[in-house]
């Protein structure tokens, strides 16, 4: 995946980063404009107590919106980075390395399976001996 591949509805990673940047600049201009428009309305402290929380709320909403876009951009950036690492020219493992790992896994699996079968056979024979011993005791009337 490249920075110019589409993420969703015609939006690329480059577009997303551009949106983050332009939204930040736009919110900055809007906030400055809002403050300059509201400044003449503040005549006393009580006016400021009403207007300042409105400005703060507007700023919080803008920051949250930017944070969501930044988080989305970070996720996409990690995805692109991971995808490029995995599918890069060298890749993580060559075909020969993959083949060797598969062979090693098969050998290990077969050895473990054989050991488990031997263990089960041993337990089975022990159980049969115990059962036979109990049967003998029952036949002899000792139990």
LOTI-87943 format. One line per field, with one value per residue: residue in three letters; y negated, z, x negated of N, C-alpha, C, O in turn. Coordinates in steps of 0.2 Angstrom, whole numbers, plus 5000, padded with zeros to 4 digits. Atoms other than C-alpha are relative to their C-alpha. Example, Ala and Ser with C-alpha at 12.3 -4.5 7.8 and 13.67 -1.06 7.14 Angstrom:
% residues 2
type <- ALA | SER
nY <- 5006 | 5006
nZ <- 5000 | 4999
nX <- 4996 | 5004
caY <- 5022 | 5005
caZ <- 5039 | 5036
caX <- 4938 | 4932
cY <- 4994 | 4995
cZ <- 5000 | 5003
cX <- 4996 | 5004
oY <- 4995 | 4989
oZ <- 5003 | 5004
oX <- 4991 | 5001
% end
This chain:
% residues 143
type <- UNK | UNK | UNK | UNK | UNK | UNK | UNK | UNK | UNK | UNK | UNK | UNK | UNK | UNK | UNK | UNK | UNK | UNK | UNK | UNK | UNK | UNK | UNK | UNK | UNK | UNK | UNK | UNK | UNK | UNK | UNK | UNK | UNK | UNK | UNK | UNK | UNK | UNK | UNK | UNK | UNK | UNK | UNK | UNK | UNK | UNK | UNK | UNK | UNK | UNK | UNK | UNK | UNK | UNK | UNK | UNK | UNK | UNK | UNK | UNK | UNK | UNK | UNK | UNK | UNK | UNK | UNK | UNK | UNK | UNK | UNK | UNK | UNK | UNK | UNK | UNK | UNK | UNK | UNK | UNK | UNK | UNK | UNK | UNK | UNK | UNK | UNK | UNK | UNK | UNK | UNK | UNK | UNK | UNK | UNK | UNK | UNK | UNK | UNK | UNK | UNK | UNK | UNK | UNK | UNK | UNK | UNK | UNK | UNK | UNK | UNK | UNK | UNK | UNK | UNK | UNK | UNK | UNK | UNK | UNK | UNK | UNK | UNK | UNK | UNK | UNK | UNK | UNK | UNK | UNK | UNK | UNK | UNK | UNK | UNK | UNK | UNK | UNK | UNK | UNK | UNK | UNK | UNK
nY <- 5006 | 5006 | 5006 | 5002 | 4995 | 5002 | 4997 | 4999 | 5005 | 5004 | 5004 | 4997 | 5002 | 5007 | 5004 | 5000 | 5004 | 5007 | 5002 | 5001 | 5007 | 5005 | 5001 | 5004 | 5007 | 5003 | 5001 | 5005 | 5006 | 5001 | 5002 | 5007 | 5004 | 5000 | 5004 | 5008 | 5002 | 5001 | 5004 | 5006 | 4999 | 4999 | 5007 | 4999 | 4993 | 4995 | 4999 | 4995 | 4994 | 4997 | 4999 | 4996 | 4993 | 4999 | 5000 | 4994 | 4994 | 5000 | 4998 | 4993 | 4997 | 5000 | 4996 | 4993 | 4998 | 4999 | 4994 | 4994 | 4999 | 4998 | 4993 | 4996 | 5000 | 4995 | 4993 | 4999 | 5000 | 4993 | 4995 | 5000 | 4998 | 4993 | 4997 | 5001 | 4996 | 4993 | 4999 | 5004 | 4996 | 4995 | 4997 | 4998 | 4993 | 4998 | 4993 | 4994 | 5000 | 4998 | 4992 | 4997 | 5001 | 4995 | 4994 | 5000 | 4999 | 4993 | 4995 | 5001 | 4997 | 4992 | 4998 | 5001 | 4995 | 4993 | 4999 | 5000 | 4993 | 4995 | 5002 | 4998 | 4993 | 4998 | 5000 | 4995 | 4993 | 5000 | 4999 | 4993 | 4996 | 5002 | 4997 | 4993 | 4999 | 5001 | 4994 | 4994 | 5001 | 4999 | 4993 | 4996 | 5001 | 5004 | 5007
nZ <- 5000 | 5001 | 4998 | 5005 | 5001 | 4997 | 4994 | 5000 | 5004 | 5004 | 4996 | 4999 | 4994 | 5001 | 4999 | 4993 | 4996 | 5003 | 4996 | 4993 | 5001 | 5002 | 4994 | 4994 | 5002 | 5000 | 4993 | 4997 | 5003 | 4998 | 4993 | 4999 | 5002 | 4995 | 4994 | 5001 | 5001 | 4993 | 4996 | 4998 | 4996 | 4993 | 4997 | 4993 | 4998 | 5001 | 5007 | 5002 | 4997 | 5004 | 5007 | 5000 | 5000 | 5007 | 5003 | 4998 | 5003 | 5007 | 5000 | 4998 | 5005 | 5005 | 4998 | 5001 | 5007 | 5002 | 4997 | 5004 | 5006 | 4999 | 4998 | 5006 | 5004 | 4997 | 5001 | 5007 | 5001 | 4998 | 5005 | 5006 | 4998 | 4999 | 5006 | 5004 | 4997 | 5002 | 5007 | 5003 | 5005 | 4996 | 4996 | 4994 | 5001 | 5007 | 5001 | 4998 | 4992 | 4999 | 5002 | 4994 | 4994 | 5001 | 4999 | 4993 | 4996 | 5001 | 4996 | 4993 | 4999 | 5000 | 4994 | 4994 | 5001 | 4998 | 4992 | 4997 | 5002 | 4995 | 4993 | 4999 | 5001 | 4993 | 4995 | 5001 | 4997 | 4993 | 4998 | 5001 | 4994 | 4994 | 5001 | 4999 | 4993 | 4996 | 5002 | 4996 | 4993 | 4999 | 5001 | 4994 | 4994 | 4995 | 5000
nX <- 4996 | 5003 | 4996 | 4995 | 4995 | 4993 | 4998 | 4993 | 4996 | 5004 | 5004 | 5007 | 5004 | 5002 | 4994 | 4999 | 5005 | 4998 | 4994 | 5002 | 5004 | 4995 | 4995 | 5004 | 5000 | 4993 | 4997 | 5004 | 4997 | 4993 | 5001 | 5002 | 4995 | 4995 | 5002 | 5000 | 4993 | 4997 | 5003 | 4996 | 4994 | 5001 | 5000 | 5001 | 5002 | 4995 | 5000 | 5005 | 4999 | 4995 | 5003 | 5006 | 4999 | 4998 | 5006 | 5004 | 4996 | 5001 | 5007 | 5000 | 4997 | 5005 | 5005 | 4998 | 4999 | 5006 | 5002 | 4997 | 5003 | 5008 | 5000 | 4999 | 5006 | 5006 | 4998 | 5001 | 5008 | 5003 | 4998 | 5004 | 5007 | 5000 | 4999 | 5006 | 5005 | 4999 | 5000 | 5006 | 5004 | 5004 | 4995 | 5003 | 5003 | 5000 | 4996 | 5004 | 4999 | 4993 | 5000 | 5004 | 4996 | 4994 | 5003 | 5002 | 4994 | 4997 | 5004 | 4998 | 4993 | 5000 | 5004 | 4996 | 4995 | 5002 | 5001 | 4993 | 4998 | 5003 | 4998 | 4993 | 5000 | 5003 | 4995 | 4995 | 5003 | 4999 | 4992 | 4998 | 5003 | 4996 | 4994 | 5001 | 5001 | 4994 | 4996 | 5003 | 4998 | 4993 | 4999 | 5003 | 4995 | 5004 | 4997
caY <- 5000 | 4983 | 4966 | 4963 | 4979 | 4976 | 4979 | 4976 | 4966 | 4959 | 4953 | 4957 | 4956 | 4940 | 4933 | 4938 | 4929 | 4914 | 4913 | 4914 | 4899 | 4889 | 4892 | 4886 | 4870 | 4867 | 4870 | 4858 | 4844 | 4847 | 4846 | 4830 | 4823 | 4828 | 4821 | 4804 | 4804 | 4807 | 4796 | 4780 | 4788 | 4791 | 4775 | 4782 | 4798 | 4806 | 4804 | 4814 | 4827 | 4831 | 4829 | 4838 | 4855 | 4854 | 4851 | 4865 | 4877 | 4872 | 4875 | 4892 | 4898 | 4893 | 4901 | 4918 | 4918 | 4915 | 4928 | 4941 | 4937 | 4938 | 4955 | 4961 | 4955 | 4964 | 4980 | 4979 | 4974 | 4990 | 5000 | 4994 | 4996 | 5014 | 5018 | 5011 | 5021 | 5037 | 5035 | 5026 | 5032 | 5042 | 5047 | 5054 | 5072 | 5079 | 5094 | 5105 | 5099 | 5102 | 5120 | 5123 | 5117 | 5128 | 5143 | 5140 | 5138 | 5155 | 5164 | 5157 | 5161 | 5179 | 5181 | 5174 | 5185 | 5201 | 5197 | 5194 | 5210 | 5220 | 5211 | 5216 | 5234 | 5235 | 5229 | 5240 | 5256 | 5250 | 5248 | 5265 | 5273 | 5264 | 5270 | 5288 | 5287 | 5281 | 5295 | 5308 | 5301 | 5302 | 5320 | 5325 | 5317 | 5305 | 5289
caZ <- 5000 | 4995 | 5002 | 4986 | 4987 | 4991 | 5009 | 5008 | 4996 | 4985 | 5000 | 5001 | 5015 | 5008 | 5007 | 5025 | 5031 | 5020 | 5029 | 5046 | 5041 | 5033 | 5047 | 5060 | 5050 | 5047 | 5065 | 5070 | 5058 | 5063 | 5082 | 5080 | 5070 | 5083 | 5097 | 5088 | 5084 | 5103 | 5110 | 5108 | 5116 | 5133 | 5143 | 5161 | 5170 | 5169 | 5150 | 5149 | 5161 | 5148 | 5132 | 5137 | 5141 | 5123 | 5116 | 5126 | 5120 | 5102 | 5105 | 5113 | 5099 | 5086 | 5096 | 5097 | 5079 | 5075 | 5087 | 5078 | 5062 | 5069 | 5077 | 5060 | 5051 | 5064 | 5062 | 5043 | 5044 | 5054 | 5042 | 5027 | 5036 | 5041 | 5024 | 5016 | 5028 | 5024 | 5006 | 5003 | 4990 | 5003 | 5013 | 5030 | 5024 | 5008 | 5000 | 5005 | 5024 | 5023 | 5016 | 5030 | 5043 | 5037 | 5036 | 5054 | 5060 | 5052 | 5060 | 5077 | 5075 | 5070 | 5084 | 5097 | 5090 | 5091 | 5109 | 5113 | 5105 | 5115 | 5131 | 5128 | 5123 | 5140 | 5150 | 5141 | 5145 | 5163 | 5164 | 5157 | 5170 | 5184 | 5177 | 5176 | 5194 | 5200 | 5190 | 5198 | 5215 | 5212 | 5205 | 5221 | 5232 | 5240 | 5236
caX <- 5000 | 4994 | 4998 | 5008 | 5018 | 5037 | 5042 | 5060 | 5072 | 5058 | 5048 | 5029 | 5017 | 5010 | 5028 | 5030 | 5014 | 5019 | 5036 | 5028 | 5016 | 5030 | 5043 | 5030 | 5027 | 5045 | 5050 | 5036 | 5043 | 5061 | 5056 | 5047 | 5061 | 5074 | 5064 | 5062 | 5081 | 5085 | 5072 | 5083 | 5097 | 5088 | 5091 | 5090 | 5084 | 5101 | 5101 | 5085 | 5091 | 5105 | 5094 | 5078 | 5086 | 5094 | 5077 | 5069 | 5083 | 5080 | 5061 | 5064 | 5075 | 5061 | 5048 | 5057 | 5061 | 5043 | 5038 | 5049 | 5041 | 5023 | 5027 | 5034 | 5019 | 5007 | 5017 | 5016 | 4997 | 4993 | 5003 | 4994 | 4977 | 4981 | 4988 | 4972 | 4961 | 4970 | 4972 | 4955 | 4943 | 4933 | 4949 | 4947 | 4943 | 4937 | 4946 | 4931 | 4933 | 4951 | 4948 | 4935 | 4947 | 4961 | 4949 | 4943 | 4961 | 4966 | 4951 | 4955 | 4973 | 4970 | 4957 | 4969 | 4983 | 4973 | 4968 | 4986 | 4991 | 4978 | 4983 | 5002 | 4997 | 4986 | 5001 | 5013 | 5002 | 5001 | 5020 | 5022 | 5010 | 5020 | 5036 | 5030 | 5023 | 5040 | 5049 | 5037 | 5041 | 5059 | 5058 | 5048 | 5061 | 5048 | 5058
cY <- 4994 | 4994 | 4997 | 5005 | 4997 | 5003 | 5001 | 4994 | 4995 | 4996 | 5004 | 4998 | 4993 | 4995 | 4999 | 4995 | 4993 | 4997 | 4998 | 4993 | 4994 | 4999 | 4996 | 4993 | 4997 | 4999 | 4994 | 4993 | 4999 | 4998 | 4993 | 4995 | 5000 | 4996 | 4992 | 4998 | 4999 | 4995 | 4993 | 5001 | 5001 | 4993 | 5001 | 5008 | 5005 | 5002 | 5006 | 5006 | 5004 | 5002 | 5005 | 5007 | 5002 | 5001 | 5006 | 5006 | 5001 | 5003 | 5008 | 5005 | 5001 | 5004 | 5008 | 5002 | 5001 | 5006 | 5007 | 5001 | 5002 | 5007 | 5004 | 5000 | 5004 | 5007 | 5002 | 5000 | 5007 | 5005 | 5000 | 5002 | 5007 | 5003 | 5000 | 5005 | 5007 | 5002 | 4997 | 5005 | 5006 | 5005 | 5002 | 5007 | 5002 | 5006 | 5006 | 5000 | 5002 | 5008 | 5003 | 5000 | 5005 | 5007 | 5002 | 5001 | 5007 | 5005 | 5000 | 5003 | 5007 | 5003 | 5000 | 5005 | 5007 | 5001 | 5000 | 5007 | 5005 | 4999 | 5003 | 5008 | 5003 | 5000 | 5005 | 5007 | 5000 | 5001 | 5007 | 5005 | 4999 | 5004 | 5008 | 5002 | 5000 | 5006 | 5006 | 5000 | 5002 | 5007 | 5004 | 4998 | 4995 | 4993 | 5001
cZ <- 5000 | 5003 | 4996 | 4999 | 5004 | 5007 | 5001 | 4996 | 4997 | 5005 | 5001 | 5006 | 5000 | 5001 | 5008 | 5004 | 4998 | 5004 | 5007 | 5000 | 4999 | 5005 | 5005 | 4998 | 5000 | 5006 | 5003 | 4998 | 5003 | 5008 | 5001 | 4997 | 5005 | 5006 | 4998 | 4999 | 5007 | 5004 | 5002 | 5004 | 5008 | 5003 | 5007 | 5001 | 4998 | 4992 | 4998 | 5003 | 4995 | 4993 | 5000 | 5000 | 4993 | 4996 | 5001 | 4997 | 4993 | 4999 | 5001 | 4994 | 4994 | 5002 | 4999 | 4993 | 4997 | 5003 | 4997 | 4994 | 5000 | 5002 | 4994 | 4996 | 5003 | 4999 | 4992 | 4998 | 5002 | 4996 | 4994 | 5002 | 5001 | 4993 | 4995 | 5002 | 4997 | 4993 | 4996 | 4995 | 5003 | 5003 | 5006 | 4999 | 4993 | 4999 | 5003 | 5008 | 5002 | 5000 | 5006 | 5006 | 5000 | 5001 | 5008 | 5004 | 4999 | 5004 | 5007 | 5001 | 5000 | 5006 | 5006 | 5000 | 5002 | 5007 | 5003 | 4999 | 5005 | 5007 | 5001 | 5000 | 5007 | 5005 | 4999 | 5003 | 5008 | 5003 | 5000 | 5005 | 5006 | 5000 | 5001 | 5007 | 5004 | 4998 | 5004 | 5007 | 5001 | 4999 | 5006 | 5006 | 5005 | 5001 | 5003
cX <- 4996 | 5004 | 5005 | 5005 | 5007 | 5001 | 5007 | 5003 | 4995 | 4995 | 4993 | 4997 | 4998 | 5006 | 5001 | 4995 | 5001 | 5006 | 4998 | 4996 | 5005 | 5005 | 4997 | 5000 | 5007 | 5003 | 4997 | 5003 | 5007 | 5000 | 4998 | 5005 | 5006 | 4998 | 5000 | 5007 | 5003 | 4997 | 5004 | 5006 | 4999 | 4999 | 4998 | 4998 | 5006 | 5001 | 4995 | 5001 | 5005 | 4997 | 4994 | 5002 | 5002 | 4994 | 4996 | 5003 | 4998 | 4993 | 4999 | 5002 | 4995 | 4995 | 5001 | 5001 | 4993 | 4996 | 5002 | 4996 | 4993 | 5000 | 5001 | 4994 | 4994 | 5002 | 4998 | 4992 | 4997 | 5002 | 4996 | 4993 | 5000 | 5001 | 4994 | 4995 | 5001 | 4999 | 4994 | 4996 | 4996 | 5006 | 4997 | 4996 | 5000 | 5004 | 4996 | 5001 | 5006 | 5000 | 4996 | 5004 | 5005 | 4997 | 4999 | 5006 | 5003 | 4996 | 5002 | 5006 | 5000 | 4996 | 5005 | 5006 | 4998 | 4999 | 5007 | 5003 | 4997 | 5002 | 5007 | 4999 | 4997 | 5006 | 5005 | 4998 | 5000 | 5007 | 5002 | 4997 | 5004 | 5006 | 5000 | 4998 | 5006 | 5004 | 4997 | 5002 | 5007 | 5002 | 4998 | 5004 | 4996 | 5003 | 5007
oY <- 4994 | 4995 | 4993 | 5004 | 4994 | 5009 | 5006 | 4988 | 4989 | 4991 | 5010 | 4993 | 4989 | 4990 | 4994 | 4991 | 4988 | 4991 | 4993 | 4989 | 4989 | 4993 | 4992 | 4988 | 4991 | 4993 | 4990 | 4988 | 4993 | 4994 | 4989 | 4990 | 4994 | 4992 | 4988 | 4992 | 4995 | 4993 | 4991 | 4996 | 5001 | 4989 | 4996 | 5012 | 5011 | 5007 | 5010 | 5012 | 5010 | 5007 | 5009 | 5011 | 5008 | 5006 | 5010 | 5011 | 5006 | 5007 | 5011 | 5010 | 5006 | 5008 | 5012 | 5008 | 5006 | 5010 | 5011 | 5006 | 5006 | 5011 | 5009 | 5005 | 5007 | 5011 | 5007 | 5004 | 5009 | 5010 | 5005 | 5006 | 5010 | 5008 | 5004 | 5007 | 5011 | 5007 | 4997 | 5011 | 5011 | 5011 | 5001 | 5008 | 5000 | 5009 | 5010 | 5005 | 5006 | 5011 | 5008 | 5005 | 5009 | 5011 | 5007 | 5005 | 5010 | 5009 | 5005 | 5006 | 5010 | 5008 | 5004 | 5008 | 5010 | 5006 | 5004 | 5009 | 5010 | 5004 | 5006 | 5011 | 5008 | 5005 | 5007 | 5011 | 5005 | 5004 | 5010 | 5009 | 5004 | 5006 | 5011 | 5007 | 5004 | 5009 | 5010 | 5005 | 5005 | 5010 | 5009 | 5002 | 4995 | 4989 | 4996
oZ <- 5004 | 5005 | 4998 | 4995 | 5009 | 5007 | 5002 | 4996 | 4997 | 5002 | 5003 | 5010 | 5004 | 5004 | 5010 | 5008 | 5002 | 5006 | 5010 | 5004 | 5003 | 5006 | 5008 | 5002 | 5002 | 5008 | 5007 | 5002 | 5005 | 5010 | 5005 | 5000 | 5006 | 5009 | 5002 | 5000 | 5008 | 5009 | 5007 | 5007 | 5012 | 5001 | 5010 | 4996 | 4996 | 4991 | 4994 | 5000 | 4996 | 4991 | 4995 | 4997 | 4991 | 4992 | 4997 | 4995 | 4990 | 4994 | 4998 | 4993 | 4991 | 4997 | 4997 | 4991 | 4993 | 4999 | 4996 | 4992 | 4996 | 4999 | 4993 | 4993 | 4999 | 4997 | 4991 | 4995 | 4999 | 4994 | 4992 | 4998 | 4998 | 4992 | 4992 | 4998 | 4996 | 4991 | 4990 | 4995 | 5000 | 5004 | 5007 | 5002 | 4989 | 5004 | 5006 | 5011 | 5007 | 5004 | 5009 | 5010 | 5006 | 5005 | 5010 | 5009 | 5004 | 5007 | 5010 | 5006 | 5004 | 5009 | 5010 | 5005 | 5005 | 5010 | 5008 | 5004 | 5007 | 5010 | 5006 | 5004 | 5010 | 5009 | 5004 | 5006 | 5011 | 5008 | 5004 | 5008 | 5010 | 5005 | 5004 | 5009 | 5008 | 5003 | 5006 | 5010 | 5006 | 5003 | 5008 | 5011 | 5011 | 5005 | 5003
oX <- 4991 | 5010 | 5009 | 5009 | 5006 | 5000 | 5009 | 5001 | 4997 | 4992 | 4994 | 5000 | 4998 | 5005 | 5003 | 4998 | 5001 | 5006 | 5001 | 4998 | 5005 | 5007 | 5000 | 5001 | 5007 | 5006 | 5000 | 5004 | 5009 | 5004 | 5001 | 5006 | 5009 | 5002 | 5002 | 5008 | 5007 | 5000 | 5004 | 5008 | 5003 | 4994 | 4995 | 4999 | 5004 | 5003 | 4996 | 4999 | 5006 | 4998 | 4994 | 4998 | 5001 | 4993 | 4993 | 5000 | 4997 | 4991 | 4996 | 4999 | 4994 | 4992 | 4997 | 4999 | 4992 | 4993 | 4998 | 4994 | 4990 | 4995 | 4998 | 4992 | 4991 | 4997 | 4995 | 4990 | 4993 | 4998 | 4994 | 4990 | 4995 | 4998 | 4992 | 4991 | 4997 | 4997 | 4994 | 4998 | 4996 | 5005 | 4991 | 4991 | 5004 | 5006 | 4999 | 5001 | 5007 | 5003 | 4999 | 5004 | 5007 | 5000 | 5000 | 5006 | 5005 | 4999 | 5003 | 5007 | 5003 | 4999 | 5005 | 5008 | 5002 | 5000 | 5007 | 5006 | 5000 | 5003 | 5009 | 5003 | 5000 | 5007 | 5008 | 5002 | 5002 | 5008 | 5006 | 5001 | 5005 | 5009 | 5004 | 5001 | 5007 | 5008 | 5002 | 5004 | 5009 | 5006 | 5001 | 5003 | 4998 | 5001 | 5011
% end
